[in-house]
Amino acid sequence: MKIKTITALVLATLAASQYSGFALAAAGQQLTVWEDIKKSDGIKGAIADFEKQNNVKVNVLEMPFAQQIEKLRLDGPAGIGPDVLVIPNDQVGAAVVQGLLSPIKLDQAAADAFTKPSIGAFTMNQTLYGVPKAVETLVLIYNKDLLPQPLANLDAYYDFSKQQRAAGKYGLLAKFDQIYYSRGAIAGMGGYIFGNDGKGGLDPLDIGLNTPGAVEAVTYLKKFYADGLFPTGIIGDGGLNAIDSLFTEKKAAAVINGPWAFQPYADAGINYGVAPLPTLPNGKPMNSFLGVKGYVVSTWSKDKALAQKFLEFINQPAYVKTRYQVTKEIPPLVAMIEDPLIKNDERASAVAIQASHATAMPGIPEMQEVWGPANAALELSMTGKQPPKAALDDAVKQIKMQIEAMQASNQ
C-alpha cells in the first residue's frame, strides 16, 4: 500500500508539473489590445474567431484612442502595456521618433486593399507602422428643409448666403479662420503645408502656406467674412459651438463639419443631408484633411509576429464590414467604398467620396509647429486686421523658426 501511495504521489507530481508547463505555454500565447471607447463590440466576432483558430487569448481594454500613445509611454517600459493599440495618424511621426512603434510588413496585395491616402497616413520613411482602421474628413451638412439639394460649388454658396442674409438667416457657415477647415481650399488652389522631400516623404522646411495659390485661396475665403455672410462670433476657438447652435436652431442652411456632428444634429431633430465638399472656383474639389485611425504594434510587444497576424486577421473584408455595421466608422478598404452598405448610405457615402479627395494630415512631429501660427494668420486675414499675404508670410517665417529650433533641440 505504501509503494502504491508513493507511486501515486510521484505520478500526481509529474502530472501537475506537466499541466503547469502547458499552462505557462498557454499563458504565453496572449495578446493585449487597446481599442477605442465604445468600439470593441465591432471586433468581438473577429477576436473570437482569431482566438479559436490560433489557440490564443486576446484581452481587450477600451480607452480614448487619442490618449493611448501617451499611456503607452509609461505602460510599455513597465511591461504592462498592450501589444496592439489604436492611434490617430498625426501621432505616428512623434511615436516613431520616440521608438514606441514596431514596423509592420504587409504584402503588396494586402496594402493595395486599402486606399492609398490611408496607407500613406501610417507610412514614414517608406516604412509602414500601422493598419488603417477608419477615416474621417470634413463634409458639407445641409438642412433639407432650408436647402433641398446641396449646391455644386463655393461660388453658389456665396450667392446663396447673400440671399439668406437678406432674409435674416445664414447660408453656409464654416471655420475658415482655422487651417483644419480652410486647408481644403488652400490645397485645392495651389498651397500646401509641407513639400515633398523627393524620397516619398515630407520636407518640414518647405512650407507652402504663402504661395500665390494659398494667398488667392485665403483672399477668396475672406469674402464670406468681409461681406457679412458669417457672424462675428464664429472666429476663434469657440466658433464651432456658435456654428452648431445656428445650425441646430435652423438659422443656418449648411455647415462644413465632420462625421462627429451627425449624431448631435440628429438629436436636435434636424432633417439633414450630407454631401462631399463643394468645388472651388477653379473647378477642383476641396482637398480636406484626412484623419485616419489605425491599429499599431507596440515596441514592447512580446510577440510582434502574432500581433501583426491579429491585425491582418481582423481587417479581412468580412470582419471590416461587421465593424462598420456596429461602429459606423468609415473603413478605408477600397472594396467597402463600393459596397451597397456604404454606397446606399448618404452620410457614409459622402464621407467616403470626400475621403478620396482628401490628404492625410501630416504625421511628422513638425506638424505640431504649424497649427498656432497658421491659425493666427488666418484669423488676422479673415477679420481684416492684416492682408492675407502679409499674415501668411509672417506665419511661414514663424513656423520655420519653430521647426528649426525643434530640430536643433532634438540633435
Secondary structure, 3 states (H helix, E strand, C coil): CHHHHHHHHHHHHHHHHHHHHHHHHHHHCEEEEEECCCCHHHHHHHHHHHHHHHCCEEEEEECCHHHHHHHHHHHHHHCCCCCEEEEEHHHHHHHHHCCCEECCCCCHHHHHCECHHHHHCCEECCEECCEEEEEEECEEEEECCCCCCCCCEHHHHHHHHHHHHHCCCEEEECCCCCHHHHHHHHHHCCCCCEEECCCCCEEEEEECCCCHHHHHHHHHHHHHHHCCCCCHHHCCCCHHHHHHHHHHCCCEEEEEECHHHHHHHHHCCCCEEEECCCECCCCCECCCEEEEEEEEEECCCCCHHHHHHHHHHHCCHHHHHHHHHHHCCECCEHHHHCCHHHHCCHHHHHHHHHHHCCEECCCCHHHHHCHHHHHHHHHHHHCCCCCHHHHHHHHHHHHHHHHHHHHHHCC
